[in-house]
Amino acid sequence: MSETISPLENYGERIRTLRERQEINQEQLAELTETTPEMMERIEQSIAHPSFSMIERLAKALNVPYEHLVRHIWPAQIIRLHEAGAKIIDLPSS
């Protein structure tokens, strides 16, 4: 039986804070991360869960280390699995 592991609560607030520090709006961040403004809004509201590849793009666009951002989104258990090369199914959130 598989268990569901959810991202940390309120991770979207951290992304919003970092975006505001860069003085860019959601539309600009969406463009920089190759997603839609609607998806960026859902991520900042902690509704849509960003994949590891999205976190990489967010970190680059927000000028923060990947490790810093991933620690604010996913629990250590998932990060360790990802680093160990475990297959993590990345389903889009609804």
C-alpha positions in Angstrom: 0.0 0.0 0.0 1.4 3.4 -0.9 1.2 6.4 1.2 0.6 10.0 0.1 3.2 12.6 1.2 2.1 16.2 0.9 4.2 19.2 0.6 4.8 21.4 3.7 2.0 23.8 4.5 2.1 27.4 3.3 5.0 26.9 0.9 3.4 29.3 -1.5 3.9 32.2 1.0 7.7 31.6 0.7 7.6 31.6 -3.1 5.5 34.8 -3.1 7.9 36.5 -0.6 10.9 35.6 -2.8 9.0 36.8 -5.9 8.2 40.1 -4.3 11.8 40.6 -3.2 12.8 40.2 -6.9 10.2 42.9 -7.7 8.5 40.7 -10.4 4.8 39.9 -10.7 3.2 36.5 -11.1 2.9 36.8 -14.9 6.7 37.5 -15.2 7.5 34.6 -12.9 5.2 32.3 -14.9 7.0 33.3 -18.1 10.5 32.7 -16.5 9.4 29.3 -15.3 7.6 28.3 -18.5 4.2 27.9 -16.9 0.9 29.9 -16.9 0.0 32.8 -14.6 -2.9 30.6 -13.3 -0.6 27.8 -12.3 1.8 30.3 -10.6 -1.2 31.7 -8.7 -2.1 28.1 -7.6 1.4 27.5 -6.5 1.5 30.7 -4.4 -1.7 29.7 -2.8 -0.2 26.3 -1.9 -2.9 24.6 -4.0 -0.7 23.2 -6.8 2.3 21.3 -5.7 5.4 22.1 -7.7 7.5 19.3 -9.1 11.2 19.0 -8.6 11.8 20.3 -12.1 9.5 23.3 -11.4 11.3 24.0 -8.2 14.6 24.1 -10.2 13.0 26.7 -12.5 11.6 28.7 -9.6 15.0 28.7 -7.8 16.7 30.0 -11.0 14.1 32.7 -11.6 14.1 33.8 -8.0 17.9 33.7 -7.6 18.0 31.3 -4.7 19.7 28.0 -4.3 17.6 25.0 -5.3 18.3 23.4 -1.9 16.9 26.4 -0.1 13.6 26.4 -2.0 13.1 22.6 -2.0 13.5 22.5 1.8 10.6 25.0 2.1 8.3 22.9 -0.1 8.9 19.2 0.4 9.5 17.3 3.6 12.9 15.8 4.2 11.6 12.3 3.6 10.7 13.1 0.0 13.9 15.0 -0.6 16.0 12.0 0.5 14.1 9.7 -1.8 14.6 12.1 -4.7 18.3 12.5 -4.0 18.6 8.7 -3.8 17.2 8.4 -7.3 13.9 6.8 -6.2 11.2 7.0 -8.7 8.7 9.6 -7.4 5.5 9.9 -9.4 4.9 13.5 -10.0 1.2 13.9 -10.6 -0.3 17.3 -11.3 -2.5 18.6 -8.5 -6.0 19.7 -9.1 
